[in-house]
Amino acid sequence: MHRALPAAALSLVCATALTLVVTARPAAAIPPNIPSASTAASRLTTLTVTAESHGSSYDRDLFPHWITISGACNTREEVLKRDGTNVVTDSSCAAVSGSWYSPYDGATWTAASDVDIDHMVPLAEAWASGAWSWSTSRRQQFANDLGGPELWAVTDNVNQSKSDQDPAEWQPPRTAEHCRYARAWIQVKWYWGLSVDTAEKSALGDMLSSC
C-alpha cells in the first residue's frame, strides 16, 4: 500500500523536479584527443616559429573536404552525428532532428542548418603554416580529420566571424572556452607539423594561462 507524501515533502519533490528540468543540459560533445594544458604547453615549445608564407597562392579547393566517410555520410554529417544529441538522420545521412551545443559561444541549436563545421586550424591558416608544401592527398586528410580536434560543430555565424584568423586575431566569445581552444589548436599544429608565428604563439601561451 502506497502512503501519500506529506504536503511539504511533495512540494520539495516538485520543486526539485522543476529545477532539474530548468537546469539540465546535454553535455557538449567535444572532439577527441585534446591534450592536457601541461602537455599542450610542452608541445607549444616544440613548434617551429616562423612567419606565414605562400598566402597569396591559397585556394580552398586545394583541400578536398566533406568527402564520403561511410555509406552516404560525408565528413560534415559524421561530425553532426558525433557531436550532437539525439541526432536523427534520413536515408541520405542528412540530420533531420537533434540538438547541438556550440562550445565557442554556449548556444544550443536544434536545426543542423544553424551549425557550421569549423576547422579548428582554418584551411588558409594551415596552408600558410606549411600545408602549401603538402600533397593534395595529405591536405584532404587534414581537412577531413575526425581523429583529432580539428573539426567542431559550432554556431554558424560564430564560425563565420572566425573565418581564417588565428588566436592572435580571434578567440571564442565564451572566455571559459579559451583554455580548451588553445589546447586543441596546439594539438592540431603539433600533430600535423605546422608552424606558428610569433604573435600566434604568444596568444596561445596567454590562453593556456587561463587553464
Secondary structure, 3 states (H helix, E strand, C coil): CCCCCCHHHHHHHHHHHHHHHHHCCCCCCCCCCCCCHHHHHHHHHHCCECCCCCHHHCCHHHCCCCCEEECCEEHHHHHHHHHCEEEEECCCCCEEEEEEEECCCCEEECCHHHEEEEECCCHHHHHHCCHHHCCHHHHHHHHCCCCCCCEEEEEHHHHHHHCCCCCCCCCCCCHHHHHHHHHHHHHHHHHCCCCECHHHHHHHHHHHCCC
